[in-house]
Amino acid sequence: MLLVEFQPSGFGKGSYLNIAASWLWYPDSDSQFDYVRRASGLVPFQSLEQFQPEAERLTKLAAAEAAKLDKKFTSLEDIANHLREQTKDPRLSQNPWTLYHAAIVAALTEDRKFSLKCFSDLANQKAQTDWHKKMQDEAAVLAKLVPESERFRTAILANIAETRARLRLPPLSDRFC
């Protein structure tokens, strides 16, 4: 799912523009930015006359950036390649979200060995928070399904359907099925 966020500044009046994607396959996430890029620095608000054309410019930029992101992730393989690259980064390779998402998309694209490695790396982390432990528990269940492609895929589609329903989104399209 593509997300466009006009983010207010915590330091003054104005807006940033963030473009994001959410994979929706983590069952307890309401609106998570799984991939996010800041498309514009702060556009300050000084007056309505000054800000209105800037807001229109940001809106056009949001549409263009969302279209670029839609082209960046046209398939599960595109997402898998992106996440595999992230796991090569020493900092990102320790991020539980990176490992979780990389494991799932690797399994969905039939790269079971890499999927199991990512699930294992995630399981071996010392969970410091409740959400991290909950993620590890969910990952442990999914890791057992990796050898059975159809059961794994069914579990992920169920997670996506649950998340979409909770967010009041329409049912999943066939785009990534």
Secondary structure, DSSP 4 states (H G I P E B T S, - for coil): -EEEEEEEPSSSSEEEEEEEE----STT-SS--SEEEEEEEEEE-S-HHHHHHHHHHHHHHHHHHHHHHHHHTSSHHHHHHHHHHHHHSTTGGG-HHHHHHHHHHHHHTT-HHHHHHHHHHHHTS---SHHHHHHHHHHHHHHHHTTSHHHHHHHHHHHHHHHHHHTTPPPPPSTT-
